[in-house]
Amino acid sequence: MKADVKFGLDDENKIVSALFNVKFLQKDIPFLILAIECFFNITESTWETFIDNNIIVIPQGFAAHLAMLTVGTARGVLYAKTEKTEFRKFLLPTINVDELIGQDIVFEL
């Protein structure tokens, strides 16, 4: 299994998105691919703490929390989309999102 998380930003609407991709592999060939993107509205007061000159810095811990919520959503989507198929036996295991997100997420404005 290969997994990653990428982040997006909508500065105008104060939204951070987390895109989780996971591939289930057999002999390094993907046989099941799932991509889920969740959008998070950020309060004005929190958004202001992210701004530093002309960059927005999403702290690693906060980014990891958003990623964890997105992975949980992906787990539910995987179950719902495969429940009546042969793929239902493939579960999304516990994922240490701290390993996927090793540092703050930085966006230039």
Steps between C-alpha positions, in 0.01 A plus 500: 500500500618851417341808650559873497331824600515831315355830609330781313399849595223745415629822656195706404255268678740385775478134404766232532455176309662165571528253213567142608609247238543132569594217265470135588778315320574148389852448369537881485195528271198690635174308496292739712544878509310741722531880509300708746516876547348672803455875533529676833373851573742679730381770739624853443691509829677171427569600139677815620741288706603315182606817314865603516597777253402365156474136600244284674639238734275214607664354812599134471277392789194674355573361153536151649162539671333598171673207330377263771141616444543451126645151543204409721264624230691296242460191716122545497488570127711190429259289702189648337632474145627141531245338734336285230815422305799271532701803614307522829767291674758777454498735796685823551729432796599747767725761343745715693432834335792656688725293273319629191520862617843558643497878507287813476313550173603827334315692227622818336238766436 
